[in-house]
């Protein structure tokens, strides 16, 4: 029986391509908490369960509340969506001026709203490439784990374009705290050695959504003329979304008070009040608890990323067959050795259904975009969107692409190739062939 269970678990891990080092990391975290002699760490699980019950009970008492953003996002906006909202807001010059002054703390250098680039361009969440200033915004509103060398890569991109260290400003946006980016993000490939310049690192601006961005968003309607009714409406909806997501307004006071009392009674019960001589120990205890929880959350987030395989792809995963899919090395097409593709043509113009990996796997259509007509690009975009992916637009030779997570399998890619094969006759104006 144990042998069967072992093989069953091994098969599950293989299907989902969970790297065992990350599984061991998560297990080690759980084991440390379970084996703690004082059982103090185990309280974290009990406390989190109690807080979850408080949230569920208190939110159920509240009257019906409709926010179109939350409804369309099915509860929570992705960080890419938050970045897109911010990017579009900054297209308004008055809003951009306010952002530069209140969030960036820059008033001596005016930038143009026309220099705000599309969200995710060059894989940077939001960026502004003006003549005298480059603004790089890293968005961690949902506390996504850092990727190796993220900020390092973005800074290098700016320097390649020609910006000097004194012209590059990085804004690091957290959810509800002011954690600074780690060496994992600031150094090349996360190696902890080769890092961004001291001048750029010293001037990194750290803000959060729950306080800094929310307070800024609340002031935006006062900057706009009354006839901008749709922009007013969009801002108010976004403000309302942030209030609900971070439980900011007074209607959440009772719930937050109960949560606070639970934390104090469960974690700080050995101390009396904030005036006692052991107050510093109380703070240390909270910091230790926060660090332990963050480590656990990081492990869980990594596991979630590993399991982020589309549900409708599962039947194909079990019987994965790549025998009749010819993968072509894309080095001649301008990619490194970690990129592959299936050769495809559209109206005789050569490209690939591309697949690559690095810090995360991604798929998409790769063509020399200058050779394609608008109709041909639109056709490829429609196919991509029908597969359920978000289209981030062109980047270098990508017509449309998206990350698919750390799956370590070709399953998503194979599914997409199969999907394209079934939809080759989607448009009579174009002829698509898989070679």
Helices and strands as residue ranges (DSSP letters): H 2-16, H 20-35, H 42-61, H 68-72, H 79-89, H 93-102, G 113-115, G 121-123, E 126-129, E 134-139, H 150-161, G 165-167, E 168-174, H 183-186, G 188-190, H 198-202, E 205-208, I 209-213, H 214-220, G 221-223, H 229-246, G 250-252, H 253-267, H 279-306, G 311-313, H 314-318, E 328-329, G 331-333, E 339-346, E 349-356, E 361-367, G 369-371, H 374-386, E 398-405, H 411-422, E 432-434
